[in-house]
Amino acid sequence: QVQLVESGGGLVQPGGSLRLSCAVSGVNFSGYVTGWYRQSPGKQRELLATLSSAGSTYYTDSVKGRFTISRDNAKNTMYLQMNSLKPEDTAVYYCNLRSTFRTFWGQGTQVTVSS
């Protein structure tokens, strides 16, 4: 059974940083595209960043220069380093693992940016 377990969310002040982790089990992690999404109340789930097994990255404009996606294939873990956080970054953050035929999601972790 494939499981994606996120950690690292919480409450942080504006301008602060958080690092989200997503531990993957039950699948050969290295062959998948890893990604992070977020969803705020009343809004659609939004793609933030992706990182392919070849090292290609994508960032949505709102997080470029502030967020960094990474992965450790040996540990079957993906990360999202979030710096210069803003109140509008408040959301539930989800990790995602995707191939041509399969997609898996984490359970989500809450990130709240507030003073």
C-alpha angles and dihedrals in degrees: 000000000000116000131182113192119189127201139167102068123130146111119321134168121246110279092027132118139237133181118213121202130196118194114201126203136172098038139069096261099193097071096057137084110243122213146171126219134176137202129200124196110283094009135100121256107273128212111231108173144345134199122193126211087253091057101256114146137200128190129184113236096251093063102033111127092013106060128051125194120205141162139205108208092188090058096036088232134129127199141201116201109199120193134174090024119199131201089251089063088070107121146106108282122213131192119217136198117198139181131163093278107019138053128185132188136202121229094252134249126226120240117188121185110194142130 
